[in-house]
Amino acid sequence: MQLPKQIIDSKIPYDPDNNEAYVYKLTNLKKKKYYGGYHKGKPSDGYICSSENKKFHSDFMEPESQWFLEVVTYGPMEYCKAVEHRMLTEADAKASDDWYNDTNGGSKLSIPRINLVKSIANEIRETKSYKGIKPVYRKLKDIPKTRLQIREFTLDPDHIKRLRNIINTKQTMDHLIWVSMTGRKYRGMTGELGVDGNHSIEAGETSDFGSEGQIPNLAIPDSMLPDLTDDEVDYLAMYLNPRYENPTLPTDLHTIARRVCNMKIQGIAANSKEVQDLYHDFHLTTAEKTKVSKLSNEMYKEIVPPSELTWINYGAGEEKRAIESILDKEQTTNDNRTGVWSKCYSTAKYNAWADLHDIMNWNHNNPHNLIHTYRIRFYHPDKKYKESWIKDKEQKNIIALDKLLKPHNIKREWIFLEEKRAKLTGV
């Protein structure tokens, strides 16, 4: 389609869905004035606009006039009427000297003003205020029990517990905020509507302070907000609690406990500045500190038996996890057997008969996927068990195993793991 010569530039996106209608906007480049509308049809069918505004026609027909045509969106006709209505209403085009439109259009379909809602939410989140209104402290017991709640809002018990622990640790609710709309008619009921912070209220009421606690309350009169629909209020509650494109997973308590345990192994006491800084940097509550301390002590006992601090125990802690990873990769690849039966045992507990029974059964049932290597990693619990193993058990096991395995073409492999870690100090 060839556009009129007045339209010197245009932006008409491709419509891959072949929609029945589109929304357009004409800009008078010399006078910086606009006309917006919708059309049932295609941008290529020769339609320009349906305006009856005499000033528009006069300006459009000026020989030297210059215009820009933009197709704003495509879609079903009712949707395009709604988009047109929103565009003209937001500009109040019928009352604006910058627009040629005599009306703001209309539609049975209501499209939420997401950008408007986002701007309100961003102002509240970034400034903890709205249009000069600032939070004031309010006792929990003075917040009406009959306050309105956002539709389909549900409380998360785990989140409430986390908030409650923080309140009990900080001994204050200064770090929280409850956002409410006063005098709001919502879903047929009128009252104070809690938009954000309902978890904080529940956590405060069940904290050590109970209903005597005070929470900062940003109470916004409904008259101070744009004429938000109930659906737009629901969107506002969502945007006050956004999701992020690349969220980080908070470090869990078990990971922190492992670091504390590692410090203890190195000789750094649990009450040291380094450990306390770790607690502070990860914002642990009193209850969480207690749990981390208990976990780290349990890990320490598993990894470092009190009687033999220098001998490595591959049956617990980080060493166990590392060995299990190796064994798993040796035994299976993409869920298929590799032909290796790989295990790790303490010389104090080794008994081959269960393994031999399982290997023979496997080979009997899987003749095309046989076990050909019996690989064992050994570690000694302490010096006493090492000496006993060498003296009384090692050669006897070698002779018996080789005699039983060779007729079945199964090779025995023994690996003795590193015995000791560096001498511990300050524990």
C-alpha positions as CSV (number, residue, x, y, z in Angstrom):
1,M,0.0,0.0,0.0
2,Q,1.2,3.5,-0.9
3,L,0.6,5.9,2.0
4,P,-0.4,9.6,1.4
5,K,2.5,11.8,0.8
6,Q,1.9,13.7,4.1
7,I,2.9,10.5,5.9
8,I,6.6,10.7,5.5
9,D,7.5,7.9,7.9
10,S,5.8,4.9,9.5
11,K,6.2,2.0,11.9
12,I,4.0,-0.9,10.9
13,P,5.1,-4.2,12.5
14,Y,4.4,-7.5,10.8
15,D,1.3,-9.3,12.0
16,P,2.1,-13.0,12.0
17,D,-1.3,-14.0,13.5
18,N,-3.4,-12.2,10.8
19,N,-5.5,-10.4,13.4
20,E,-8.9,-8.8,12.5
21,A,-8.0,-5.3,13.8
22,Y,-5.3,-2.9,14.9
23,V,-4.7,0.2,16.9
24,Y,-2.9,3.1,15.3
25,K,-1.6,6.6,16.2
26,L,-0.9,9.5,13.8
27,T,1.5,12.2,14.8
28,N,1.7,15.6,13.3
29,L,5.4,16.1,13.3
30,K,5.4,19.8,12.8
31,K,2.7,20.7,15.4
32,K,3.4,17.8,17.8
33,K,-0.3,16.8,17.9
34,Y,-1.8,13.3,17.8
35,Y,-4.8,11.3,16.7
36,G,-5.4,7.7,17.9
37,G,-7.9,5.1,16.9
38,Y,-8.6,1.5,15.9
39,H,-9.6,-0.1,12.7
40,K,-11.2,-3.5,11.8
41,G,-9.0,-4.5,8.8
42,K,-5.4,-4.4,7.8
43,P,-2.9,-1.5,7.6
44,S,-2.6,-2.3,3.9
45,D,-6.3,-1.8,3.0
46,G,-6.0,2.0,2.4
47,Y,-7.6,3.1,5.6
48,I,-6.1,6.2,7.3
49,C,-8.5,7.3,10.0
50,S,-12.2,8.0,10.7
51,S,-11.9,11.4,12.4
52,E,-14.6,14.0,11.8
53,N,-12.5,16.7,13.6
54,K,-12.3,19.7,11.3
55,K,-9.0,20.8,12.7
56,F,-7.5,17.4,12.0
57,H,-8.7,17.4,8.4
58,S,-7.4,21.0,8.0
59,D,-3.9,20.1,9.3
60,F,-3.7,16.8,7.5
61,M,-4.5,18.5,4.2
62,E,-1.9,21.2,4.5
63,P,0.5,20.8,1.5
64,E,3.6,21.0,3.7
65,S,2.3,18.9,6.6
66,Q,4.4,15.9,7.8
67,W,3.0,12.9,9.6
68,F,4.2,9.7,11.3
69,L,2.0,6.6,11.3
70,E,2.5,4.0,14.0
71,V,0.6,0.7,14.4
72,V,0.5,0.3,18.2
73,T,-0.9,-3.3,18.4
74,Y,-2.9,-6.0,16.6
75,G,-5.6,-8.1,18.0
76,P,-9.4,-9.0,18.1
77,M,-11.6,-5.9,17.5
78,E,-12.9,-5.6,21.1
79,Y,-9.3,-5.8,22.5
80,C,-8.2,-3.1,20.1
81,K,-11.1,-0.9,21.1
82,A,-10.0,-1.4,24.7
83,V,-6.4,-0.5,23.9
84,E,-7.5,2.6,22.1
85,H,-9.7,3.6,25.0
86,R,-6.8,3.1,27.5
87,M,-4.4,5.1,25.3
88,L,-6.9,8.0,24.9
89,T,-8.0,7.9,28.5
90,E,-4.5,8.0,29.9
91,A,-3.8,11.1,27.7
92,D,-7.4,12.5,28.3
93,A,-7.3,13.1,24.6
94,K,-10.8,14.6,24.3
95,A,-9.8,17.4,26.7
96,S,-6.2,17.8,25.5
97,D,-5.0,20.5,23.1
98,D,-2.3,18.0,22.0
99,W,-4.9,15.6,20.6
100,Y,-7.4,15.8,17.7
101,N,-9.7,13.2,19.2
102,D,-13.2,14.4,20.2
103,T,-13.8,11.4,22.5
104,N,-11.8,8.9,24.5
105,G,-13.5,6.0,22.9
106,G,-14.9,3.1,24.9
107,S,-15.0,-0.7,25.3
108,K,-16.8,-3.4,27.2
109,L,-13.3,-4.9,27.8
110,S,-11.3,-3.5,30.7
111,I,-7.5,-3.7,30.4
112,P,-5.5,-3.3,33.6
113,R,-3.1,-0.4,33.6
114,I,-0.1,-2.4,34.4
115,N,2.5,0.4,33.8
116,L,0.6,2.6,36.2
117,V,0.4,-0.1,38.9
118,K,4.1,-0.8,38.5
119,S,5.0,2.9,39.0
120,I,3.0,3.0,42.2
121,A,4.6,-0.2,43.5
122,N,8.1,1.0,42.6
123,E,7.6,4.3,44.4
124,I,6.4,2.5,47.6
125,R,9.1,-0.1,47.5
126,E,12.0,2.3,46.8
127,T,11.0,5.2,49.0
128,K,8.8,3.5,51.7
129,S,6.3,6.3,51.1
130,Y,3.8,7.5,48.5
131,K,3.2,11.0,47.3
132,G,4.5,12.5,50.6
133,I,2.7,10.0,52.9
134,K,5.1,8.3,55.2
135,P,4.7,5.3,57.5
136,V,3.6,5.8,61.1
137,Y,4.0,3.3,63.9
138,R,0.8,1.4,64.7
139,K,0.2,-1.2,67.4
140,L,-0.8,-4.6,66.1
141,K,-3.8,-4.7,68.5
142,D,-5.1,-1.5,66.9
143,I,-5.2,-2.9,63.4
144,P,-8.8,-4.1,62.7
145,K,-9.3,-7.8,62.8
146,T,-12.0,-7.2,60.2
147,R,-9.6,-5.6,57.8
148,L,-10.0,-6.5,54.1
149,Q,-7.6,-8.9,52.4
150,I,-6.6,-9.2,48.8
151,R,-8.7,-11.9,47.1
152,E,-7.1,-15.4,47.1
153,F,-4.4,-14.2,49.5
154,T,-2.9,-17.1,51.5
155,L,-0.4,-17.1,54.4
156,D,2.8,-19.1,54.1
157,P,3.6,-20.7,57.5
158,D,7.3,-21.0,56.7
159,H,7.6,-17.3,55.8
160,I,5.7,-16.3,58.9
161,K,8.1,-18.5,61.0
162,R,11.1,-16.9,59.4
163,L,9.7,-13.3,60.0
164,R,8.8,-14.2,63.6
165,N,12.3,-15.4,64.4
166,I,13.8,-12.2,63.0
167,I,11.4,-10.1,65.1
168,N,12.3,-12.0,68.2
169,T,16.0,-11.7,67.4
170,K,15.9,-8.0,66.5
171,Q,13.4,-7.2,69.3
172,T,11.7,-4.7,66.9
173,M,9.5,-4.5,63.8
174,D,11.3,-1.4,62.5
175,H,12.5,-3.4,59.4
176,L,9.0,-4.3,58.3
177,I,6.1,-2.3,56.8
178,W,2.4,-2.9,56.4
179,V,0.9,-1.1,53.3
180,S,-2.9,-0.5,53.5
181,M,-5.5,1.5,51.6
182,T,-8.0,3.3,53.8
183,G,-11.6,3.9,52.8
184,R,-11.3,1.5,50.0
185,K,-14.3,-0.3,48.4
186,Y,-13.0,-3.7,47.4
187,R,-15.0,-6.6,46.0
188,G,-18.3,-5.0,47.4
189,M,-17.0,-4.3,50.9
190,T,-15.6,-1.0,52.3
191,G,-12.9,-0.7,54.9
192,E,-9.1,-0.7,55.3
193,L,-7.5,-3.0,52.8
194,G,-4.1,-4.7,53.5
195,V,-2.2,-4.6,50.3
196,D,1.3,-5.7,51.5
197,G,2.7,-6.9,54.8
198,N,0.0,-9.3,56.0
199,H,2.7,-11.9,56.7
200,S,4.5,-9.4,58.9
201,I,1.3,-8.7,60.9
202,E,0.8,-12.5,61.5
203,A,4.4,-12.9,62.5
204,G,4.3,-10.0,64.9
205,E,1.1,-11.2,66.5
206,T,2.7,-14.6,67.2
207,S,6.1,-13.2,68.2
208,D,7.3,-12.6,71.8
209,F,5.7,-9.1,71.7
210,G,2.3,-10.4,70.7
211,S,-0.3,-7.7,69.8
212,E,1.7,-5.1,71.7
213,G,4.3,-4.9,69.0
214,Q,4.3,-1.8,66.7
215,I,4.8,-2.0,63.0
216,P,5.4,0.9,60.5
217,N,2.1,1.4,58.6
218,L,2.0,3.2,55.3
219,A,-1.8,4.0,55.2
220,I,-2.7,5.5,51.8
221,P,-6.2,7.0,51.5
222,D,-8.0,5.5,48.5
223,S,-8.7,9.1,47.3
224,M,-4.9,9.7,46.9
225,L,-4.5,6.8,44.4
226,P,-5.6,6.9,40.8
227,D,-9.0,5.4,40.2
228,L,-7.8,1.8,40.5
229,T,-10.1,-1.1,39.7
230,D,-10.2,-4.1,42.1
231,D,-8.2,-6.1,39.6
232,E,-5.5,-3.3,39.4
233,V,-5.3,-3.4,43.2
234,D,-4.6,-7.1,43.0
235,Y,-1.8,-6.4,40.5
236,L,-0.5,-3.8,42.9
237,A,-0.2,-6.4,45.7
238,M,1.7,-8.6,43.2
239,Y,4.2,-5.9,42.1
240,L,4.9,-5.0,45.8
241,N,6.3,-8.6,46.0
242,P,8.1,-9.0,42.6
243,R,9.9,-12.0,41.3
244,Y,13.4,-11.5,39.8
245,E,14.8,-12.8,36.5
246,N,18.0,-14.1,38.2
247,P,17.1,-14.8,41.9
248,T,19.7,-16.2,44.2
249,L,19.0,-19.1,46.4
250,P,19.8,-18.2,50.1
251,T,22.6,-20.2,51.6
252,D,21.0,-22.9,53.7
253,L,21.7,-23.6,57.4
254,H,23.5,-26.9,56.6
255,T,26.0,-25.2,54.4
256,I,26.7,-22.6,57.0
257,A,27.1,-25.3,59.6
258,R,29.6,-27.1,57.4
259,R,31.7,-23.9,57.3
260,V,31.5,-23.5,61.1
261,C,32.5,-27.2,61.5
262,N,35.4,-26.6,59.1
263,M,36.5,-23.6,61.2
264,K,36.4,-25.7,64.3
265,I,38.5,-28.4,62.7
266,Q,41.1,-25.8,61.9
267,G,41.1,-24.6,65.5
268,I,38.7,-21.7,65.3
269,A,36.3,-21.7,68.2
270,A,32.6,-21.5,67.8
271,N,32.5,-18.2,69.8
272,S,35.2,-16.6,67.8
273,K,34.8,-13.3,65.9
274,E,35.0,-15.2,62.6
275,V,32.1,-17.5,63.4
276,Q,30.0,-14.6,64.9
277,D,30.7,-12.5,61.8
278,L,29.5,-15.4,59.6
279,Y,26.2,-15.5,61.6
280,H,25.8,-11.8,61.3
281,D,26.6,-11.6,57.6
282,F,24.0,-14.3,56.8
283,H,21.4,-12.6,59.1
284,L,20.8,-15.6,61.3
285,T,18.2,-15.4,64.0
286,T,18.8,-16.6,67.5
287,A,16.9,-19.8,66.7
288,E,18.9,-20.3,63.5
289,K,22.2,-19.8,65.3
290,T,21.3,-22.4,67.8
291,K,20.4,-24.9,65.0
292,V,23.6,-24.1,63.1
293,S,25.7,-24.7,66.3
294,K,24.0,-28.0,66.9
295,L,24.5,-29.1,63.3
296,S,28.1,-28.1,63.3
297,N,28.8,-30.0,66.5
298,E,27.2,-33.2,65.1
299,M,29.2,-32.9,61.9
300,Y,32.4,-32.4,64.0
301,K,31.7,-35.5,66.0
302,E,31.2,-37.5,62.8
303,I,34.3,-36.3,61.1
304,V,36.7,-36.1,64.1
305,P,36.2,-38.9,66.7
306,P,37.6,-37.6,70.0
307,S,39.9,-40.6,70.5
308,E,41.7,-40.3,67.2
309,L,41.7,-36.8,65.8
310,T,44.4,-37.3,63.2
311,W,42.8,-40.4,61.4
312,I,40.5,-39.6,58.5
313,N,37.0,-41.1,58.8
314,Y,35.7,-41.8,55.2
315,G,32.4,-43.0,56.7
316,A,31.1,-39.6,57.5
317,G,31.1,-35.9,56.6
318,E,32.7,-34.4,53.5
319,E,35.0,-37.4,52.9
320,K,32.1,-39.8,52.8
321,R,30.2,-37.6,50.3
322,A,33.4,-37.3,48.1
323,I,34.0,-41.1,48.1
324,E,30.3,-41.9,47.4
325,S,30.5,-39.7,44.4
326,I,33.5,-41.6,43.1
327,L,31.9,-45.0,43.7
328,D,28.7,-44.0,41.9
329,K,30.6,-42.9,38.8
330,E,32.8,-46.0,38.8
331,Q,29.8,-48.4,39.0
332,T,27.4,-46.8,36.6
333,T,27.5,-44.6,33.5
334,N,24.2,-43.3,32.2
335,D,22.4,-45.9,34.4
336,N,24.3,-48.8,32.8
337,R,26.7,-51.0,34.7
338,T,30.4,-50.4,33.9
339,G,31.5,-53.9,35.0
340,V,33.0,-52.5,38.2
341,W,31.6,-53.3,41.7
342,S,33.0,-50.5,43.7
343,K,32.8,-50.1,47.5
344,C,34.5,-48.3,50.4
345,Y,34.9,-50.0,53.8
346,S,36.6,-49.5,57.1
347,T,39.0,-52.3,57.9
348,A,37.2,-52.6,61.2
349,K,33.9,-53.6,59.5
350,Y,34.9,-55.3,56.2
351,N,33.0,-58.5,55.4
352,A,33.2,-59.6,51.7
353,W,30.5,-62.2,51.7
354,A,27.5,-59.9,51.2
355,D,29.3,-58.4,48.2
356,L,30.3,-61.8,46.7
357,H,26.7,-62.9,47.0
358,D,25.4,-59.8,45.2
359,I,28.0,-60.0,42.5
360,M,27.3,-63.6,41.7
361,N,23.6,-63.0,41.6
362,W,24.1,-60.0,39.3
363,N,26.3,-62.0,36.8
364,H,23.8,-64.9,36.8
365,N,20.9,-62.6,36.0
366,N,22.8,-60.3,33.6
367,P,25.0,-62.5,31.4
368,H,25.5,-59.7,28.8
369,N,26.5,-57.1,31.4
370,L,28.9,-58.9,33.7
371,I,30.9,-57.6,36.7
372,H,34.6,-58.1,35.9
373,T,36.2,-56.0,38.7
374,Y,35.7,-56.1,42.4
375,R,37.2,-52.8,43.6
376,I,37.5,-51.9,47.3
377,R,38.7,-48.7,48.9
378,F,39.9,-49.3,52.5
379,Y,40.5,-46.9,55.4
380,H,41.8,-47.6,58.9
381,P,39.8,-46.1,61.8
382,D,43.0,-45.8,63.8
383,K,46.5,-47.2,64.3
384,K,45.2,-50.2,66.4
385,Y,42.9,-51.4,63.6
386,K,45.6,-50.9,61.0
387,E,48.0,-53.1,62.9
388,S,45.3,-55.8,63.5
389,W,44.3,-55.8,59.8
390,I,47.9,-56.2,58.6
391,K,48.7,-58.9,61.1
392,D,45.5,-61.0,61.2
393,K,43.2,-60.3,58.2
394,E,44.8,-58.8,55.1
395,Q,46.5,-62.0,53.7
396,K,43.6,-64.3,54.7
397,N,41.2,-62.1,52.8
398,I,43.5,-61.9,49.7
399,I,43.8,-65.7,49.5
400,A,40.1,-66.4,50.0
401,L,38.9,-63.7,47.6
402,D,41.3,-64.6,44.8
403,K,40.4,-68.2,45.0
404,L,36.7,-67.4,44.8
405,L,36.9,-64.7,42.1
406,K,39.4,-66.1,39.6
407,P,37.2,-69.0,38.3
408,H,34.6,-66.3,37.4
409,N,37.1,-64.0,35.6
410,I,36.6,-61.3,38.2
411,K,39.6,-59.2,39.2
412,R,40.2,-58.0,42.7
413,E,41.5,-54.4,43.2
414,W,42.3,-52.9,46.6
415,I,43.0,-49.3,47.2
416,F,44.1,-48.0,50.6
417,L,43.0,-44.4,51.2
418,E,45.1,-41.6,52.8
419,E,45.1,-42.3,56.5
420,K,45.7,-39.1,58.3
421,R,44.9,-35.4,58.1
422,A,47.2,-32.7,59.4
423,K,47.6,-32.6,63.2
424,L,44.8,-30.7,64.7
425,T,45.4,-27.8,67.1
426,G,43.3,-25.5,69.3
427,V,40.3,-27.8,69.2
